[in-house]
Each structure stands twice: as structure tokens, then as C-alpha cells.
Amino acid sequence: MFSGLTKFSVAVTIASSALVLVTGTVSSAMPMPDTTDTAVVAPPSVTAPSPPPYKQLALKTLDQVVKGNFVAVSARFDESIRQDGNPAVLANAWKEYQDRLGSGRYQSHGEPRQVVSGDRTVVDIPLRMAEQPGDFRVVFDGKGHIEGLWFLKKGVPVP
């Protein structure tokens, strides 16, 4: 799999090779055109697609969890967790996190922290719960699909 920079480099290499092929052969039988007053036009620039805004996606996901919109959250799961992470399982995990694990009810959250781990992006959002702090962790693939979602005790390190 190519990284964004590698794809760009390959595209530039291919484009410059094509330019050489098109302009590199000149027949000696044809006269050379006068190019003294000809403007040179640069090809359009190639822009690599920007990655999804992972922090905003994580905040949106947390907001949907807090509002109980587990169908919307699970719809963004990638195929590897979609079956195990259905809306009912997600709703139960959120309820257990608040009720049974000593965290208490959700109050608010802090600023998200983003870490790249391999080809995935991990976003942790500190949670202010009624009884003790916690963390909401979501892992995204390169397309913005959710590969993992956890309700954690405060301070669990990113693997």
C-alpha cells in the first residue's frame, strides 16, 4: 500500500515520463516551430487528499453515544467489528460503564488527543464523569471508519 507521499511521487514520475515521451522525440524532417514568444503553461498541481478530521469524528461519535444514537455510531464501524459492535451491544457497554464500573454518569469531556499508531489514528477524549474521570477511545482507519471504541478508566495507555 502506498502512503500519500509515495502516491504523489509515483504520479509525478509518471507525469514527467509521459511528458518526455510526448515532447522528447522530434522528427528531423519537420522544421522546429519558433517558440521565442510562446508562454509555458505549467500542468495543474496534484493535491493529495487530506485525511479525515479524526478529532472531530471522535467528538461527533462521543456526542452520538451520549445522546443514545448507537445506530449512527455502529453504522460507521468497519466490517471487522460491525457484527460484534451492534447498537444493542454498544448501548449496553455505555450503560455498564456509567452504572457498574464506578464512573458515574457522564458530565462533560475535555480536549481530544490524537496519536498515530501504525496505519491507524487513535483519539482519546478525557471524560468528566460524576464519580471519577475516564477516557473515551476511538480508533479510525485511513478512511475514517471506526475500528475500535472503548470506554476506559483514566490513563490507559495507547497500545
N, C-alpha and C positions, 0 to 999 in steps of 0.2 A: 504494500500500500504506500502511496506517495504522500509526503507531507505537503502542505500548501506551498511552501517554498520550492520543493522539488518539482511539483506540477508546473509551477510558473517557469522554472528553469528549463524544463522539457519543452514547454510551449514556446519559449523564446528561442531555444535551439532549433526547433522545428521551423519556426517562422523565419529565422535568419538563413537556414539551409534552403528553404523554399525561395527566398529572395535571391540567393546565389544562383540557384538553378534557373530562375526566370531571367535574371539580368546578367548571368555570367557567361553566356555563350553569344557571341556576336559573329555573324557571317561576314567574311571578308568581301563578299560580292556586293553587300549593301553599304551605301555611304552612311557615315555616322551623322546623326542629326546634330544641329547646332544647339547646344544647351547653355549658352552663355547667359541668357535671360530667363532660364527656366527655374521656377521655385521648387524646392524639395519639400515634399509633404511627408511628414512622419506618420507611421501607422498608428492607429488608435492604441492607447495604452491598455494593457491587460491587468485587470484587478482581481486579486484572489478574493474569494468570498470570505466575508468576516464570520467568525464563529458566533454562534448564538450567544445572547447576553445571559450567561449562566446564573449570575446573581439574581437578575430579575426573574428568570424562570423559577429559581428556588423560592424566592419570595412569593411569587404567584402560587406555587404549589403549596406552600405553608398556609397561605390565605385560604385556599380551597379546602385544605384539611380542617382548619379551624372553623370554617363555615359549614363543614359536613358534606362538601361536594366531592365525595370519594369516587364517584363515577368519572368526573372530569380528570381527576388525578390519575386513576388507573388507566384511562384511555391513552395517556402519554407514556405508559410503561412500554419498554421494548419487549419483543417476543419472549425473551428468556425468563421474564418474571411476570408476564401478564396473567398467566393462569394461577400462579400462587399468590399474586397480589391483586386479587379481585376486590371490588369495592367493599364487600362484606368483611373480608379479612383486614383490609386497611382500616375500616371503621372500628372494628374490634380492637386492633392494635392501638389506635389512638385513645380509645376509651380506657383500656387497660393501663396505658402509660399515665393517664391522668388520675385514675381511680386507685389502682392497685400497687403501683410502683413507688408511691410516696412523693410524687412530684406535685400533686395537686392540680387544680385547674389552670389552664393557660391564661396568662395575664397579658403578655406582650413579648416582643422579641427585640434583639439588638441587630447590629450591622452584620451582614453575611461576610464570611471569609471564604475565599476561593483558593483551591490548591489543585494543581495538575498532577495526576498520578497515572503515569503511563499514557495511554491514549484516552483517558477519561478525565473528566473535571469533577472534583468533589467540592460541594459547597456546604459549609456548616453555618447554621444560624443559631446563635445563642438564644435560649428561651428563658423568659421570666415566668416561672410557674408560681402558684400560690404558696407552696411549701419549700421547694428547693429548685435551684436552676437546673436547666437541662440543655440539650442540643438537638436540633433537627438537622439531619444529614441527608443529602440527596446527591446521587452520582448520576452524571449525564454522559452519554456517548457523544461523539462528534456532531451528531445531527440534532442534539437536544432531547433525545429520548431518555427516559428515566431508566437506569439500570439497577438502581438500588435506592431504598428510602428507609431511614431508621429514626426512631425516637430514642435518644440516648441520655444517660447520665452525663453531667457536665465533665468535660475533659477527656473523653475517649479519643485516643489519637487516630489520625487518618492512617490506614494501612499502606 
